[in-house]
Amino acid sequence: MQINISARHGHLSPATQEKITEKVDRLPKYHERIMAIHVTADLEHRDNPSVEVRVSVEHCSECVATETADSLLTALDSALHKVEAQLRKNRDKQVDHRKPAHKHMEAE
């Protein structure tokens, strides 16, 4: 799994990048086939930073969430919550899509 962290209109400290990486590392428990995670922090408005999280999943559409909050980590938590819900929904669709084998079906 590849994790990319970038910032627009500013710079993220190594400590902040480490905290973001720790939080993002929890996502694979919601879906097994995550290929890449891109986190973009927009620091144009220092008092109201926004965070965009993009998760690329194998054989699925990309999960995207954007959130704005008072602090960077609060915005990240909210965006991750949205992405987690999308990942759960995609995983459940894939699992529910499977049909039972013919030998397990009752004959009429």
N, C-alpha and C positions, 0 to 999 in steps of 0.2 A: 504494500500500500504506500502510495506516494502522498506526502503532505507538503503543500506549498502555502506559505504565509507571506502576504505582501501588504504594503501600506500605500495609500494615496495621500498626497498633501501632508506628508510628515514621515516620521521614522518611529519604528517600534523598538523598544529596548530588548536586549537579549532575554531579560527576565520575563517580560511580557510575552515574548515569542514562546518561551518555555511553558508558561501557564496555558497559552492557547494550544500548544501541542499536547499537553497533558489532558486537556478537556476533549480535544478532537480524537485522541487515541481511544476513547470509549465507544466511538461509533460502530466499530465492527461487531459489537455484540447485538446490534439491531439488524444487521444484514451481513451475510458471510462473503458476498462477492463485491465488496467495495474495492475499486481500483485506484482512485485518486480523490483527494480532498483539497480544495482550494479555499483559503480564507483570505478575504480582502477587507482591510480596515480602512475606512474613509475618515481621515482626521481633519477634513477641511473646517468643520465646526468643532473646535476643541471641547465645548461644553455639551455637545450633542453628537458624539461619534456614531457612525453607522458601521455595521458589519455585514458582509455577504459571505455565505457559506455555500459552496457548490460541491456536491458529492457525485462522482461518476461511479455508476454501478454497472457491472457486466450484465448484458442482456436486459437492461432496464433503461427507462428514461432518467435523465439527470435530475437530482433533487437539489432545489435551490431555495434558500431562505435569506431574506434581508431584514435587518432589524436596526432601529435607532433607539438609543437610551441615554441616560445621564452619564454612564461610564462605559468604557470599552468592554469590560468583562461582563457587565450586565447585558449589554447588547449581544455579546457572544452567547451567553447562556440562553437568551430568548431565541436566537436564531438556531442554536443547536436543538432546542426543544422542538421547533418546527420541523427541522430536518429529520429528527428521530421519528416523529409521527409519519412523515413521508416514507421513510425507510421501512417502518413497520407495515405500512399499508402496501408497499410494493412487495415485500416478502410474503405477506399474507395472500396477496393475489397470486403469486407464483405457487405457493403451497396449495391453495384451494383450487387451483386450475387443474391439478392432477385428478384423474378419474380412477376409480377402483379397477383392478384387473378383472378380466372376464371370469376367471375361476372363482372370484369372490361374489359375483353377482348371482342373484337367484334366478332360476329358470321359471318361465311363466307357463 
